[in-house]
Amino acid sequence: GAVVSQHPSRVICKSGTSVKIECRSLDFQATTMFWYRQFPKQSLMLMATSNEGSKATYEQGVEKDKFLINHASLTLSTLTVTSAHPEDSSFYICSARRQATLNTEAFFGQGTRLTVV
Amino acid sequence: RKEVEQDPGPFNVPEGATVAFNCTYSNSASQSFFWYRQDCRKEPKLLMSVYSSGNEDGRFTAQLNRASQYISLLIRDSKLSDSATYLCVVLNQAGTALIFGKGTTLSVSS
């Protein structure tokens, strides 16, 4: 069964509104979770690394004020897309690894397909 | 040079064919490598890790060439169900995040 749960799976929102996406690790504690974005026919692009109890680390070109990340507990990270615009429409996926060892598999949430109209 | 590069394909092969995918990575300090599979509009799922000695799992064989910074995936006796996008994935130097290639699309037909 899934070990990382992401919600919602699909959301349609109006331009200018904010959308919150939740990512939960179900049977392990994840001090670090990752948020990716995937546009059609493109690869997964790492947006940010979410660290429990501290600020997220954003990749170059990702606006931290637009994509708010909160990692308040060891099992929950949230991504809020603020003032969403049509160009933010994408597939957002979170992931977490059980342990920080080299060959540990990463588990992915089911993804959230965001459409901004 | 991009961190992880793959031939995007698509690879269109008949059932039973053998197909090979290649991937190169730019950071020689990378230590961990994986192949993930992604079906259309779904999240990626681990297919196999790639070890220096090479490893095999049924019809799938993965190999790593550190000197050339090159990873490969070989699929033998292709099945219709193998149709998907195969993602070459490298753990970044800090060991903190997975970096994905763009993926290679495979289509197996009967």
Contacts between the chains, C-beta under 8 A, distances in Angstrom:
chain1	res1	chain2	res2	distance
A	32	B	96	6.7
A	34	B	97	5.6
A	34	B	98	7.2
A	36	B	100	7.7
A	42	B	102	6.7
A	43	B	87	7.2
A	43	B	100	4.9
A	43	B	101	6.1
A	43	B	102	3.9
A	43	B	103	5.9
A	44	B	44	7.0
A	44	B	87	7.4
A	44	B	100	4.4
A	45	B	100	7.8
A	46	B	97	5.6
A	46	B	98	7.7
A	46	B	99	6.8
A	46	B	100	7.9
A	49	B	96	6.2
A	49	B	97	5.8
A	91	B	41	7.5
A	93	B	43	5.6
A	93	B	44	7.7
A	95	B	98	7.3
A	100	B	95	6.8
A	100	B	96	7.8
A	102	B	31	5.4
A	102	B	32	4.5
A	102	B	91	6.6
A	102	B	95	6.6
A	103	B	32	5.5
A	103	B	49	5.2
A	103	B	51	7.9
A	105	B	34	7.6
A	105	B	46	4.8
A	105	B	49	7.5
A	106	B	46	7.4
A	106	B	98	5.5
A	108	B	43	4.0
A	108	B	44	5.6
A	108	B	45	7.3
A	109	B	43	6.4
A	110	B	42	7.7
A	110	B	43	5.5
A	111	B	41	8.0
A	111	B	42	7.2
A	111	B	43	4.9
A	113	B	41	7.4
